[in-house]
Amino acid sequence: MVIADHTECDLAIAVKLYWLADADYWYESDEEVDEYNKSHYEFSRLITERLLSGYYKTGKLSHSEGFDRVQIYKFKKQGYPEILFTPVIASET
């Protein structure tokens, strides 16, 4: 949470945090949130909402999860927003 809230956290870091947290689990999950998974759920929702709203800007870092064509096809078919699986290319400034 500290990293996601830091002023220097850019889009590349946020996307990495999304996948490190397995936030995609909660993206379409109907699982009930209980005391055992509440903090994971809350972080996953926060990072997802911020990514989708444009909260994080492209910075000095690039990042790619290295998804293959089949994985990308599945994400698109499931309706995942491209921001969640598209490589982030660092800005030049």
Buried (B, 14 or more C-beta within 10 A) or exposed (E): EEEBEEEEBBBBBBBBBBBEBEBBEBBEEEEEBEEEBEEBBEBBBBBBEBBEEEBBEBBEBEBEBEBEEEEBEEBEEEEBEEBBBBEBEBEEE
